[in-house]
Amino acid sequence: MVVSRTAGSKIADGIILIALLLMAFLCIAPLLHVAAISLSDSAKVSAGLVSFLPLGINFDSYIKIMNDSRFYEAFGISVQRVLLGGLINFVLCVLMAYPLSREKSEFKPRNLYMWFLIFTMMFSAGLVPTYITIKSLHLMDTIWALVLPGAVPVFNLILLVNFFRNLPKELDEAAYMDGAGPLYLLFYVYIPLSLPAIATITLFSIVGHWNSFFDGLIYMNYPENFPLQTYISQVVINIDPNNITNVNDVSALAAISNRTLSAAKIFLSMLPILLIYPFLQRYFITGITLGSVKE
Amino acid sequence: MKNNGFSTIYHLMLLPGIILLLIFSIYPMHGILMAFQDFNPAKGVWESELIGLDNFKYMFTLPDAKDVFVNTITISAMKLTANLLFALVFALMLNEIRQRFVKKSIQTVVYLPHFLSWVLVAGIFKDMFSLDGFINQIVSFLGFQEIMFFSSNTWFPAILVGSEVWKEFGFGAIVFLAALTGISPSLYEAAAIDGASRTRQLWHITLPSIASVIVLLAVLSLRSVLDAGFDQVFNMYNKLVYPSGDIIDTYVYRIGLVKLQFELATAVGLLKSVVSFILIIISYQLAYRFANYRIF
């Protein structure tokens, strides 16, 4: 590429770079702020002195959380949910993507299945009928209510199908000649070649399971069965909006809530995402673009 | 092709997933009947009395139903426009950066908020925008009166749009960035030799090259006009901002699972699904016509 060397162009580059760095800073500033609050002295926090660096560093709120069995029970349920739900999503996605990526000449009902999947993705029964179904299946207060309704992530499945379809057809021919069946081909050829796509959809389903709070709220009758995000939404954020009736109550509520403790709970809840994200993010850009862009 | 003998294996590979979808997506659909019933939980869906469209008629007489519908459309229209604009501007600016390391680092940081849950984002924003929070420190430092952002009907929609843009603009830029890398460098070289400035290159090469992607995203966003973001609103709103912040999905949750008016909630939900379904069909038709896009 021809890079122009005029002074105006260099100034433009500088302005763009500064604007971008500012945008990037704005994206992490709130996270730094929460981390700083969680590590600061409460008095300094209420005085409004804490911005992005902790003042009067202490670990009081983290020590309090370590003695709060409700927090790590909820944490444990979320970990269970991610492992079980992520595994189910992964197995079903890979297993279903292979037959759906076949040519129509090779597997005739392919489009029939595909339309069925798209139908379930676009049209759902709605909140109340789904709730009643889960209830009548006696899944309330079990982990299955959290992992089975979303067992087939149709959107991720379509990404993977498109990725599989873009792999060279010659691979199939060669493998079939050598006597390999579909399962062999899937596990020894397709999966190893699709790691970016598989890493992407795995990241999506792990994050999805870790982040969802609403199913925990409606399908769990007892707070001790809440996954982490549901627990946080109840204890830190929502403190039942129906009980707040006037303006004075809102400020009263804000005053009594312990900001450093809430900040520590929020920070600990996002820590797993902050830890796995850097390792998986390098895959997901190729994963998304290759899976969604077609010839 | 001679390898037609695998159909049975293919059906078997699809079977577990299809069964789960039948149980959890298709079977609940009989519950939609409730929308046309005087539903009696003791009798269940199959035995309750059918009353035709009365639930829908009743819904249209409710004053809050109208507010909810208007809120849903305005909030999501503002979000869709703001997200598209910010993502586009960000992608165009990032595309001007030549240093690979700087580019990658900015991208990594900017995508991150997308992966945080609305529960946590709501927690963070509620703290920052609270009366003694960080933002109000700045507001009062600048000499203004502190603002109750989360209980003001003027500010609440702005908070919803702002936090949505904060969380999603970077991630939304991925598609634009992919389109931008597809532009042939020879176009820019030719333009530069002809003496085109960078602004002219932007107007005459970059924007026309990604115009179809912009149209595509704009058209596809039409399908989600009735989804104003349940997780976000649910975690951010309170009774004081119902007039400006209540949306269809939060309303369905409250009348259905909190007030246990199953048939009314199902009717509202069904109306939303039907309208959304029609919007999806329209948006895919438009996307196919204007951007040659197909789902699979």
Boltz contact constraints between the chains, C-beta under 6 A:
constraints:
  - contact:
      token1: [A, 1]
      token2: [B, 185]
      max_distance: 6.0
  - contact:
      token1: [A, 1]
      token2: [B, 188]
      max_distance: 6.0
  - contact:
      token1: [A, 2]
      token2: [B, 189]
      max_distance: 6.0
  - contact:
      token1: [A, 2]
      token2: [B, 192]
      max_distance: 6.0
  - contact:
      token1: [A, 16]
      token2: [B, 93]
      max_distance: 6.0
  - contact:
      token1: [A, 16]
      token2: [B, 96]
      max_distance: 6.0
  - contact:
      token1: [A, 20]
      token2: [B, 93]
      max_distance: 6.0
  - contact:
      token1: [A, 20]
      token2: [B, 106]
      max_distance: 6.0
  - contact:
      token1: [A, 24]
      token2: [B, 106]
      max_distance: 6.0
  - contact:
      token1: [A, 24]
      token2: [B, 109]
      max_distance: 6.0
  - contact:
      token1: [A, 24]
      token2: [B, 110]
      max_distance: 6.0
  - contact:
      token1: [A, 27]
      token2: [B, 109]
      max_distance: 6.0
  - contact:
      token1: [A, 27]
      token2: [B, 110]
      max_distance: 6.0
  - contact:
      token1: [A, 27]
      token2: [B, 113]
      max_distance: 6.0
  - contact:
      token1: [A, 28]
      token2: [B, 109]
      max_distance: 6.0
  - contact:
      token1: [A, 30]
      token2: [B, 124]
      max_distance: 6.0
  - contact:
      token1: [A, 34]
      token2: [B, 124]
      max_distance: 6.0
  - contact:
      token1: [A, 48]
      token2: [B, 137]
      max_distance: 6.0
  - contact:
      token1: [A, 92]
      token2: [B, 17]
      max_distance: 6.0
  - contact:
      token1: [A, 95]
      token2: [B, 13]
      max_distance: 6.0
  - contact:
      token1: [A, 96]
      token2: [B, 14]
      max_distance: 6.0
  - contact:
      token1: [A, 96]
      token2: [B, 17]
      max_distance: 6.0
  - contact:
      token1: [A, 99]
      token2: [B, 10]
      max_distance: 6.0
  - contact:
      token1: [A, 99]
      token2: [B, 13]
      max_distance: 6.0
  - contact:
      token1: [A, 99]
      token2: [B, 14]
      max_distance: 6.0
  - contact:
      token1: [A, 105]
      token2: [B, 1]
      max_distance: 6.0
  - contact:
      token1: [A, 106]
      token2: [B, 1]
      max_distance: 6.0
  - contact:
      token1: [A, 107]
      token2: [B, 10]
      max_distance: 6.0
  - contact:
      token1: [A, 113]
      token2: [B, 14]
      max_distance: 6.0
  - contact:
      token1: [A, 120]
      token2: [B, 21]
      max_distance: 6.0
  - contact:
      token1: [A, 120]
      token2: [B, 25]
      max_distance: 6.0
  - contact:
      token1: [A, 122]
      token2: [B, 280]
      max_distance: 6.0
  - contact:
      token1: [A, 123]
      token2: [B, 277]
      max_distance: 6.0
  - contact:
      token1: [A, 125]
      token2: [B, 28]
      max_distance: 6.0
  - contact:
      token1: [A, 125]
      token2: [B, 29]
      max_distance: 6.0
  - contact:
      token1: [A, 125]
      token2: [B, 31]
      max_distance: 6.0
  - contact:
      token1: [A, 126]
      token2: [B, 269]
      max_distance: 6.0
  - contact:
      token1: [A, 127]
      token2: [B, 252]
      max_distance: 6.0
  - contact:
      token1: [A, 127]
      token2: [B, 256]
      max_distance: 6.0
  - contact:
      token1: [A, 127]
      token2: [B, 269]
      max_distance: 6.0
  - contact:
      token1: [A, 128]
      token2: [B, 256]
      max_distance: 6.0
  - contact:
      token1: [A, 128]
      token2: [B, 262]
      max_distance: 6.0
  - contact:
      token1: [A, 128]
      token2: [B, 265]
      max_distance: 6.0
  - contact:
      token1: [A, 128]
      token2: [B, 266]
      max_distance: 6.0
  - contact:
      token1: [A, 129]
      token2: [B, 28]
      max_distance: 6.0
  - contact:
      token1: [A, 129]
      token2: [B, 31]
      max_distance: 6.0
  - contact:
      token1: [A, 130]
      token2: [B, 28]
      max_distance: 6.0
  - contact:
      token1: [A, 132]
      token2: [B, 31]
      max_distance: 6.0
  - contact:
      token1: [A, 133]
      token2: [B, 28]
      max_distance: 6.0
  - contact:
      token1: [A, 149]
      token2: [B, 24]
      max_distance: 6.0
  - contact:
      token1: [A, 151]
      token2: [B, 20]
      max_distance: 6.0
  - contact:
      token1: [A, 152]
      token2: [B, 17]
      max_distance: 6.0
  - contact:
      token1: [A, 152]
      token2: [B, 20]
      max_distance: 6.0
  - contact:
      token1: [A, 152]
      token2: [B, 21]
      max_distance: 6.0
  - contact:
      token1: [A, 176]
      token2: [B, 3]
      max_distance: 6.0
  - contact:
      token1: [A, 182]
      token2: [B, 6]
      max_distance: 6.0
  - contact:
      token1: [A, 182]
      token2: [B, 9]
      max_distance: 6.0
  - contact:
      token1: [A, 207]
      token2: [B, 115]
      max_distance: 6.0
  - contact:
      token1: [A, 211]
      token2: [B, 117]
      max_distance: 6.0
  - contact:
      token1: [A, 213]
      token2: [B, 119]
      max_distance: 6.0
  - contact:
      token1: [A, 229]
      token2: [B, 117]
      max_distance: 6.0
  - contact:
      token1: [A, 229]
      token2: [B, 119]
      max_distance: 6.0
  - contact:
      token1: [A, 232]
      token2: [B, 119]
      max_distance: 6.0
  - contact:
      token1: [A, 233]
      token2: [B, 119]
      max_distance: 6.0
  - contact:
      token1: [A, 233]
      token2: [B, 235]
      max_distance: 6.0
  - contact:
      token1: [A, 236]
      token2: [B, 123]
      max_distance: 6.0
  - contact:
      token1: [A, 237]
      token2: [B, 122]
      max_distance: 6.0
  - contact:
      token1: [A, 237]
      token2: [B, 123]
      max_distance: 6.0
  - contact:
      token1: [A, 237]
      token2: [B, 235]
      max_distance: 6.0
  - contact:
      token1: [A, 241]
      token2: [B, 238]
      max_distance: 6.0
  - contact:
      token1: [A, 241]
      token2: [B, 239]
      max_distance: 6.0
  - contact:
      token1: [A, 244]
      token2: [B, 238]
      max_distance: 6.0
  - contact:
      token1: [A, 244]
      token2: [B, 239]
      max_distance: 6.0
  - contact:
      token1: [A, 250]
      token2: [B, 151]
      max_distance: 6.0
  - contact:
      token1: [A, 251]
      token2: [B, 131]
      max_distance: 6.0
  - contact:
      token1: [A, 254]
      token2: [B, 130]
      max_distance: 6.0
  - contact:
      token1: [A, 254]
      token2: [B, 131]
      max_distance: 6.0
  - contact:
      token1: [A, 266]
      token2: [B, 120]
      max_distance: 6.0
  - contact:
      token1: [A, 266]
      token2: [B, 123]
      max_distance: 6.0
  - contact:
      token1: [A, 269]
      token2: [B, 120]
      max_distance: 6.0
  - contact:
      token1: [A, 270]
      token2: [B, 116]
      max_distance: 6.0
  - contact:
      token1: [A, 270]
      token2: [B, 120]
      max_distance: 6.0
  - contact:
      token1: [A, 273]
      token2: [B, 115]
      max_distance: 6.0
  - contact:
      token1: [A, 277]
      token2: [B, 115]
      max_distance: 6.0
  - contact:
      token1: [A, 281]
      token2: [B, 108]
      max_distance: 6.0
  - contact:
      token1: [A, 289]
      token2: [B, 178]
      max_distance: 6.0
